[in-house]
Amino acid sequence: MTRVLVDTNILVSAILNSHGVPTQAYKKAIESPYQTLICEQTLEELRRVFNRKFPQKIPLLERFIATMLPAVEIVPVPTESYIDETEIRDTDDRPILRAAIKARVNILVTGDKDFLESSITNPQIMTAAQFVILSNESEEIRNE
């Protein structure tokens, strides 16, 4: 089973636009052969972002969370740092990498340039579009 951690920005986009690529990526991530993980910080960030930027959409957020929780594993953010995390410029993003490493995530799906422009290779960091392409290719291979 491939373990996939979905970052906050992907979830925000998926919640606000049910037809976009981030939604496709999230839907792929919660299907077999993937195991979807969300770190505790992501749930907190989702609520902060919606309270600050989209207060009128909070009911939509809460419905999404209610349907998401049974499909994902929530992982804690470790307090100990990892040497690789210095590759992430934004120190606020480093706990997400810590959670991914501790949870032995294979893929981190994000739109965050701090992750995407880093030289981190484990976990593999990809955009929503890259993940959709990968999952479609994997599905085609499984169906052959």
C-alpha positions in Angstrom: 0.0 0.0 0.0 1.4 3.4 -1.0 1.1 6.0 1.8 0.1 9.5 0.7 0.1 12.6 2.8 -2.2 15.3 1.4 -1.1 18.9 2.3 -3.5 21.6 3.4 -3.4 23.6 0.2 -4.6 20.6 -1.8 -7.5 20.1 0.7 -8.5 23.8 0.6 -8.6 23.7 -3.2 -10.6 20.4 -3.2 -13.1 21.8 -0.7 -13.7 25.1 -2.7 -13.7 23.6 -6.2 -15.2 20.1 -6.5 -14.2 19.8 -10.2 -10.5 20.8 -10.0 -7.3 18.8 -10.2 -6.8 18.9 -6.4 -10.2 17.2 -5.9 -9.2 14.6 -8.4 -6.0 14.0 -6.6 -7.7 13.8 -3.2 -10.3 11.3 -4.6 -7.5 9.2 -6.1 -5.6 9.3 -2.8 -8.5 7.8 -0.8 -8.8 4.9 -3.2 -6.9 1.6 -3.2 -3.9 1.1 -3.6 -3.3 4.3 -1.6 -3.6 4.9 2.1 -4.3 8.6 2.8 -2.8 10.5 5.7 -3.4 14.0 7.0 -1.3 15.4 9.8 -2.9 17.0 12.9 -1.5 20.4 11.8 -3.4 20.2 8.6 -6.8 20.0 10.4 -5.8 23.0 12.5 -4.6 24.9 9.4 -7.9 24.1 7.5 -9.9 25.6 10.2 -7.7 28.7 10.5 -7.7 29.3 6.8 -11.5 29.0 6.5 -12.1 31.2 9.6 -9.8 33.9 8.2 -10.5 33.7 4.4 -13.8 31.9 3.9 -16.0 32.2 7.0 -19.1 31.8 4.9 -17.8 28.4 3.8 -17.2 26.9 7.2 -20.3 24.6 6.9 -18.8 23.2 3.7 -15.5 22.7 5.5 -17.1 20.8 8.4 -19.1 18.6 6.0 -15.8 17.8 4.1 -14.0 17.0 7.3 -16.9 14.7 8.5 -16.7 12.7 5.3 -12.9 12.8 5.1 -12.2 11.5 8.6 -13.3 7.9 8.1 -11.2 7.7 4.9 -7.9 9.1 6.2 -5.4 8.4 9.0 -4.6 11.4 11.1 -0.9 11.4 12.1 0.8 13.4 14.8 3.5 16.0 14.2 6.7 14.8 15.9 8.5 17.4 18.0 12.0 16.2 17.1 13.4 17.7 13.9 15.0 15.8 11.0 18.0 16.9 9.1 16.1 17.0 5.8 13.7 19.5 7.0 16.2 22.4 6.6 15.5 21.9 2.8 12.1 23.5 3.5 12.5 27.3 3.5 9.3 28.0 5.4 9.7 26.8 9.0 5.9 26.6 9.4 5.9 23.8 6.8 8.6 21.7 8.4 6.3 20.0 10.8 4.3 18.6 7.9 7.5 17.1 6.5 8.3 15.7 10.0 4.9 14.1 10.1 5.4 12.6 6.6 8.8 11.2 7.5 7.7 9.7 10.9 4.6 8.2 9.3 6.7 6.6 6.5 4.8 8.4 3.8 5.8 7.5 0.2 4.2 10.6 -1.5 3.5 14.1 -0.2 0.9 15.8 -2.5 1.2 19.6 -2.2 1.0 22.8 -4.1 3.5 24.5 -1.8 6.6 25.7 -3.6 8.7 25.3 -0.5 8.2 21.6 -0.8 8.2 21.4 -4.6 11.4 23.3 -5.0 13.3 21.4 -2.3 15.7 18.6 -3.0 13.8 16.2 -0.8 13.3 12.8 -2.4 11.9 10.8 0.5 9.0 11.2 0.6 8.5 11.9 -3.1 6.9 15.4 -3.4 4.5 16.0 -6.2 1.8 18.4 -7.3 -1.9 17.3 -7.5 -1.6 17.0 -11.3 1.5 14.8 -11.0 -0.2 12.6 -8.5 -3.3 12.2 -10.8 -1.1 11.3 -13.7 0.8 8.8 -11.6 -2.4 7.2 -10.2 -4.0 7.0 -13.6 -0.8 5.3 -15.0 -0.8 2.9 -12.1 -4.4 2.1 -12.5 -3.9 1.3 -16.2 -1.1 -1.1 -15.4 -3.2 -2.8 -12.7 -6.0 -3.2 -15.2 -3.9 -4.8 -17.9 
